[in-house]
Amino acid sequence: MTIWGESVGERASRVALALVLIALASWLPDVRKAFIGQVVRTDAPPGAAPVLPAPPPGTDPAPLAPAPFVRVVLIDGVNLDDALAMPAWSAVCARGLDLRVDVGFPTVSLPVQVALWTGLTQQQTGVLFHSGYPLADPLGARGIPAQVARAGGSVAVAEAYPYIVQSLGFGEAQPPLGDGKQGPEGWDTAWIEAARAAVAGPARLAFVHVLRVDTAGHKQGRGSPAWAEAVRTSDEVLGQLVAAGDAAHPDARWFVLADHGHVAAGGHGGHAPEIRRVRACIAGPGVAAGAGAGPIALVDLSRALADSTGASLPAASRGRPLGAALAAPLAGDELVPGPSAGRWWVAALILLAAAAVTAWALGARAALWAPWWWPLALLLAVVSLGAPTLSASFVYAPRGDKIADAVRLATYAAALWTAAAVHWAGRPAWRVVVATIAIPLACLAAALVLCGGLAVVWGDAAAPVTARWTAWASVTWLIVVRALWAVGLALLATSVLPAFDPWARRETRRSAP
């Protein structure tokens, strides 16, 4: 039996194929949501320690001598260029060592600060991202603050987002937690007095977390008037804290640093050097004034903090004595984990296989029916949203509406391409589907291999957080989902239309007398 020139079986198989594609498109967003959930976590399985450069022979590996008082001020989110122009910060650095520090990856406040106070990188701690609440397992006895709390006292004061300092193991942390992000009423002004009291007080270790620059960066971007004002007032606060601390404890050792920078539009989390490399300085008795330089690793700064307070770092820490770290600065991306050689080979084989399958499915008409919609989708995504990185909020969106909107035109093109190939060119439906989505699916699989995301699909507990490839996997996933919907609906549409083959008509006309 035929319907409009095709057998019922042909029409039914096309409908069945369409339903399979639509079912897959309905299921994949849930899997992607699980993928994002594995990315944004604070309890990933511990990973390997980075390999840091060894100092040249003859380098003095002597650690910093302990100091009676240690004062740490962290100005959240300040880029290196802005920090270099902050007068109060520069005045502290002029008294000691002006350093460049690579904070590692991901560049997110809580993970970076956990790394600072433990001497373990983000991959080693498994604290990769945050969700606005304190860690379920605070650092406790593992970190420097808890050790100092038992031997001279440790106190932390946060301008906002108290869940961060509440997660670090300080003997006293202000303000009270509240909802994790907001302090008590009036804290937006009272915190400065609390911070002055902390640095001037008797605790051996005092830490002040200044957050306003980071807030301005997220809301209005780097370089905005709000950003400039936040930088200016943060530097004023730093000057007040140093004056109060020096007056009470002239023998205190000061550490001033940032935990990450911001991309131009605002945001952080990725691996870009401009947000990984920050300014830090160490000043006070026992620290000879000098050029400093670097970049050194954040865990090297942790070692300097531990040596200054008499605390110890875990055996797994790769933090080097300050002299050794300065003698062997980082060369590039030692603190950014990447795919192994084996993963690269697997990803390459997946892409080669998809290219071969696509060429076979297209057959002799490959040049005419090349799946051109796919590079168009990628181009539209990058032009509309920017290159995918873990500093871009759209990468983490569970539904990904911004990505879907950006590539809508390209996925419509995929649907039209499918309908034309099946309906007007008379190509078998399954070959058209293979030619349309094999390469996009392979690109998604390759990105998941490179970032470790296939483990999530298979139910593994690993955290797929890799520079570049995690972000591309998130975006590619949504493009593929949109394409599956478009292709499935196009197949359904061709199943209720009369068959039409212009190629056959052309041959008929040519053979007519």
C-alpha positions in Angstrom: 0.0 0.0 0.0 1.3 3.4 -0.9 0.5 7.0 0.3 1.4 9.8 -2.1 4.0 7.7 -3.9 5.6 6.1 -0.8 4.9 2.9 1.0 3.2 2.9 4.4 6.3 1.3 5.8 8.5 4.1 4.5 6.2 6.7 6.1 5.9 4.8 9.3 9.7 4.3 9.7 10.1 8.1 9.2 7.6 8.8 11.9 9.3 6.3 14.2 12.7 7.9 13.6 11.2 11.3 14.3 9.8 10.1 17.6 13.1 8.7 18.6 14.8 12.0 17.9 12.2 13.9 19.8 12.4 11.5 22.8 16.2 12.0 22.8 15.8 15.8 22.6 13.4 15.6 25.6 15.8 13.4 27.7 19.1 15.2 27.0 18.3 18.5 28.9 17.8 16.4 32.1 21.2 14.8 31.6 22.8 18.2 30.9 21.2 19.5 34.2 23.0 16.7 36.0 26.2 17.6 34.2 25.9 21.2 35.4 25.1 20.0 38.9 28.4 18.1 38.8 30.3 21.2 37.7 28.8 23.5 40.3 29.8 21.6 43.5 32.0 21.8 46.6 32.5 18.1 47.2 34.2 16.7 44.1 36.5 13.7 44.5 40.1 15.0 45.3 42.3 15.3 42.3 46.0 15.3 41.6 48.4 18.0 42.8 50.1 20.2 40.2 53.7 19.9 39.4 55.4 23.2 40.1 58.9 24.3 38.8 61.8 23.2 40.9 64.2 26.0 42.0 67.6 26.1 40.5 70.5 24.5 42.5 71.8 26.7 45.2 68.5 28.4 46.0 68.0 29.2 49.6 64.9 27.3 50.6 64.6 28.8 54.1 61.0 29.6 55.0 59.7 32.8 56.4 60.3 33.1 60.2 57.1 33.1 62.3 55.7 36.5 63.2 53.9 37.4 66.4 50.9 38.8 64.5 49.7 38.1 61.0 47.1 40.3 59.3 45.6 39.3 55.9 43.4 41.6 53.8 41.8 40.1 50.7 40.1 42.5 48.2 37.8 40.2 46.2 37.8 40.4 42.5 40.4 43.1 41.8 42.3 42.8 38.5 46.1 43.2 38.5 46.0 46.4 36.6 43.6 48.1 39.0 45.5 46.8 42.0 48.7 48.3 40.7 47.0 51.7 40.8 45.7 51.5 44.4 47.8 53.8 46.6 47.3 52.2 49.9 47.9 48.7 48.5 51.1 50.0 46.8 52.3 51.6 50.0 52.1 48.2 51.8 53.9 46.5 48.9 56.7 49.1 49.0 57.5 48.0 52.5 58.0 44.4 51.5 57.6 42.1 48.5 55.3 43.0 45.6 54.2 39.6 44.1 52.3 38.2 41.2 50.2 35.2 42.2 48.4 32.6 40.1 45.3 31.6 42.0 44.7 28.4 39.9 41.4 27.2 38.4 38.5 27.6 38.8 38.8 31.3 39.7 35.9 31.4 42.2 36.1 33.1 45.6 35.3 30.2 48.0 37.4 27.6 46.2 40.4 30.0 45.9 40.1 31.0 49.6 39.9 27.3 50.7 43.1 26.8 48.7 44.7 29.8 50.3 44.1 28.5 53.8 44.9 24.8 53.2 47.8 24.9 50.8 45.9 22.5 48.5 44.7 23.5 45.0 41.0 23.5 44.1 41.4 20.1 42.4 43.0 18.7 45.5 40.3 20.0 47.9 37.4 19.2 45.6 35.9 22.6 46.4 35.3 23.8 42.8 32.3 26.2 43.0 29.8 27.5 45.5 26.1 28.1 46.0 25.8 30.7 48.7 26.0 28.6 51.8 28.9 27.4 54.0 30.7 24.2 53.3 29.0 21.1 54.7 32.5 20.1 56.0 34.3 23.3 57.0 38.1 23.2 57.0 38.2 22.6 60.7 41.5 21.3 61.9 42.9 21.0 58.4 43.3 24.6 57.7 45.7 27.3 58.9 42.9 29.4 60.7 41.8 26.5 62.9 45.4 25.7 63.9 46.1 29.3 64.8 42.8 29.5 66.7 44.2 27.0 69.2 47.5 28.9 69.5 46.9 32.6 69.8 43.4 33.0 68.3 42.1 33.7 64.7 39.4 36.0 63.7 37.8 36.8 60.3 35.5 39.7 59.3 33.6 39.8 56.0 32.0 42.8 54.4 29.3 40.5 52.9 28.7 36.8 52.0 29.7 35.5 55.4 29.3 31.9 54.3 32.8 32.2 52.9 34.6 33.1 56.1 32.3 30.8 58.0 33.7 27.9 55.9 37.4 28.6 56.6 37.7 27.4 60.2 38.4 30.6 62.0 38.0 30.7 65.7 35.7 33.7 65.3 33.9 34.7 62.1 31.8 37.9 61.7 29.1 38.6 60.9 26.8 35.8 62.0 25.8 33.6 59.1 22.2 34.8 58.6 21.1 33.7 55.1 24.6 33.1 53.9 25.0 36.3 51.9 23.7 39.1 54.0 24.8 40.3 57.4 22.6 41.7 60.2 20.9 45.0 59.8 23.4 47.9 59.7 26.3 45.6 58.8 27.0 47.4 55.5 28.6 50.2 57.6 29.4 48.5 60.9 31.7 45.9 59.3 34.5 48.4 58.8 34.7 49.1 62.6 34.6 45.4 63.3 37.4 44.9 60.8 39.5 47.6 62.5 38.9 46.0 65.8 40.0 42.7 64.5 43.3 43.8 63.0 44.0 45.9 66.2 42.9 43.1 68.5 44.9 40.4 70.3 44.3 37.6 67.9 47.4 36.3 66.3 45.7 35.9 62.9 43.1 38.4 61.6 41.6 38.2 58.2 39.4 40.8 56.5 37.4 40.0 53.3 36.5 43.1 51.3 33.8 42.3 48.7 32.6 45.5 47.1 34.8 45.3 44.0 33.5 41.8 43.2 29.9 42.9 43.6 30.4 45.9 41.3 32.1 43.7 38.7 29.2 41.2 38.6 26.5 43.9 38.5 28.1 46.4 36.1 31.3 45.0 34.7 34.9 45.9 35.0 35.7 49.5 34.1 32.2 50.8 35.0 31.9 53.9 37.3 30.6 51.5 40.0 33.7 49.4 39.6 36.1 52.4 39.8 34.3 53.7 43.0 34.5 50.2 44.6 38.2 50.0 43.8 38.8 53.5 45.3 36.8 52.9 48.5 38.3 49.4 49.0 41.8 51.0 48.9 40.6 53.6 51.5 39.4 50.8 53.7 42.7 49.0 53.3 44.6 52.1 54.4 42.4 52.4 57.5 43.0 48.8 58.4 46.8 49.0 58.0 46.9 52.2 60.1 44.9 50.6 62.9 46.8 47.4 62.8 50.2 49.1 62.7 49.3 51.3 65.6 48.4 48.3 67.8 51.0 45.8 66.5 54.0 47.4 64.8 55.5 43.9 64.6 52.6 42.5 62.5 53.3 40.9 59.2 50.8 41.9 56.5 49.5 39.9 53.5 47.3 41.8 51.0 45.9 40.0 47.9 43.0 39.5 45.6 41.5 36.1 44.9 40.7 36.6 41.2 39.9 39.3 38.6 37.0 39.9 36.4 36.5 39.7 32.6 35.6 43.0 31.0 31.9 42.4 31.0 32.0 41.2 34.6 32.3 37.6 35.8 35.0 35.1 36.7 35.5 31.3 37.1 37.4 30.6 33.9 41.1 30.1 33.2 42.0 33.3 31.5 45.4 34.7 32.7 43.8 38.1 33.3 41.6 36.7 36.0 44.0 34.1 37.3 47.0 36.4 37.9 46.6 38.8 40.7 48.6 41.1 42.9 49.7 40.2 46.4 52.2 41.6 48.8 53.9 40.6 52.1 55.3 43.2 54.3 56.4 43.7 57.9 59.3 42.7 60.2 61.2 39.8 58.8 60.4 40.5 55.2 63.1 42.4 53.3 61.8 45.0 50.9 62.4 44.0 47.3 61.0 43.6 43.9 59.2 40.3 44.6 57.8 39.4 41.2 56.7 35.9 40.3 54.2 34.6 39.4 54.1 32.2 42.2 51.4 29.7 42.9 48.6 30.5 45.4 49.8 27.4 47.5 53.2 29.1 47.7 51.5 32.0 49.4 49.7 29.5 51.6 53.2 28.2 52.6 54.2 31.7 53.5 51.1 32.1 55.7 51.7 28.8 57.4 55.4 29.7 58.0 54.3 33.1 59.4 51.8 31.6 61.8 53.6 28.4 62.8 50.9 26.3 61.2 51.5 23.2 59.1 50.2 22.4 55.6 49.0 18.9 54.6 51.6 16.5 53.3 49.9 16.7 49.8 50.5 20.5 49.6 53.0 21.6 46.9 53.5 25.0 48.5 57.2 26.0 48.2 59.2 28.2 50.6 58.9 31.8 49.4 62.6 32.0 48.3 62.3 28.8 46.3 59.0 30.0 44.7 60.5 33.3 43.6 63.5 31.6 42.2 61.3 29.3 40.1 58.3 31.3 38.9 55.5 29.7 37.0 56.0 29.5 33.3 52.4 29.3 32.1 49.4 27.2 32.9 50.8 24.7 35.5 47.8 25.3 37.7 45.2 24.7 35.0 44.4 21.0 34.6 43.8 19.9 31.0 42.8 16.7 29.2 45.3 13.8 29.1 46.9 12.6 25.9 44.6 9.6 25.9 41.5 11.9 26.0 42.8 13.9 23.1 43.2 10.7 21.1 39.7 9.5 21.9 38.2 12.8 21.0 40.1 12.9 17.7 38.9 9.4 16.8 35.3 10.3 17.5 35.5 13.3 15.2 37.2 11.4 12.4 34.6 8.6 12.6 31.7 11.2 12.5 33.3 12.8 9.4 33.5 9.5 7.7 30.0 8.5 8.6 28.7 11.8 7.4 30.4 11.6 4.0 29.1 8.0 3.6 25.5 9.1 4.5 25.6 12.0 2.0 27.0 9.9 -0.8 27.5 11.5 -4.2 25.6 14.7 -3.2 27.9 15.5 -0.4 28.9 18.9 -1.8 25.3 19.9 -2.3 24.0 18.7 1.0 26.9 19.4 3.4 25.6 20.0 7.0 26.4 23.7 6.9 24.0 24.7 9.7 26.4 23.4 12.4 29.2 26.0 11.9 26.5 28.6 11.6 25.1 27.6 15.0 28.5 27.8 16.6 29.2 31.2 15.0 25.8 32.6 16.1 26.4 31.4 19.7 29.9 33.1 19.9 28.7 36.3 18.2 25.6 36.6 20.4 27.0 35.5 23.7 30.8 35.5 23.4 33.2 32.6 23.5 32.0 30.0 26.1 34.2 30.0 29.2 33.5 29.2 32.8 33.4 32.9 33.5 30.1 33.2 31.5 26.9 32.8 33.4 25.0 31.3 30.4 27.2 28.2 30.6 25.6 27.3 33.9 22.0 28.0 33.2 20.0 24.7 33.7 17.6 25.5 30.8 20.1 27.5 28.7 17.5 29.8 27.2 20.1 32.3 26.1 22.0 29.7 24.1 18.8 28.3 22.6 17.7 31.8 21.5 21.1 32.6 20.0 21.2 29.4 17.8 17.5 29.3 16.9 18.1 30.5 13.3 20.7 27.8 12.7 18.5 25.0 14.1 15.6 26.2 11.9 18.1 25.9 9.0 18.8 22.3 10.1 15.0 21.6 10.0 14.6 23.1 6.5 17.7 21.3 5.3 16.2 18.0 6.6 12.8 18.6 5.0 14.3 19.6 1.7 16.7 16.6 1.6 13.9 14.1 2.5 10.9 15.6 0.7 12.2 17.4 -2.3 15.5 15.6 -3.0 14.1 12.1 -2.2 17.0 11.2 0.2 16.3 8.3 2.7 15.4 9.8 6.0 17.9 7.9 8.1 20.8 9.0 5.9 19.6 12.6 6.1 19.4 12.4 9.9 22.9 10.9 10.0 24.3 13.6 7.7 22.6 16.4 9.8 23.5 15.4 13.3 26.5 13.0 13.3 29.1 15.7 13.4 27.3 17.9 16.0 26.8 14.8 18.2 30.5 13.9 17.7 31.5 17.4 18.7 29.4 17.1 21.9 30.9 13.6 22.7 34.4 14.9 22.0 33.9 17.9 24.4 32.5 15.6 27.0 35.5 13.2 26.7 38.0 16.2 27.0 36.3 17.6 30.1 35.4 14.2 31.7 31.7 14.8 31.3 30.9 11.3 29.9 31.4 10.1 33.4 28.3 12.1 34.4 26.2 10.6 31.7 27.3 7.2 32.9 26.5 8.1 36.5 30.1 8.5 37.8 30.7 11.0 40.6 33.7 12.7 39.0 33.5 16.5 38.5 33.8 17.5 34.8 35.6 20.8 35.4 38.2 21.4 32.7 39.2 24.8 31.3 37.6 25.5 28.0 36.0 22.1 27.3 33.5 22.1 30.1 32.0 25.4 28.8 32.0 24.2 25.2 30.3 21.0 26.2 27.5 23.0 27.9 26.9 25.1 24.8 27.2 22.3 22.3 24.8 20.2 24.3 22.0 22.8 23.9 22.6 23.3 20.2 22.4 19.5 19.7 19.1 19.4 21.7 17.6 22.2 19.6 18.7 20.5 16.4 17.2 17.2 17.4 13.9 18.9 18.0 14.1 20.6 14.7 15.1 17.5 12.7 12.4 15.4 14.4 9.6 17.8 13.7 10.8 18.2 10.1 10.6 14.5 9.6 7.1 14.4 11.0 6.2 17.2 8.6 7.5 15.3 5.6 5.6 12.2 6.7 2.2 13.9 5.9 3.3 15.6 2.6 3.2 14.1 -0.9 6.5 12.6 -2.0 8.4 14.8 -4.5 11.8 14.0 -6.2 13.0 16.7 -8.6 16.0 14.6 -9.5 13.7 11.8 -10.8 11.6 14.4 -12.7 14.8 15.8 -14.3 15.8 12.3 -15.5 12.2 11.8 -16.9 12.4 15.0 -18.9 15.8 14.1 -20.3 14.6 10.7 -21.5 11.4 12.0 -23.0 11.3 12.0 -26.9 
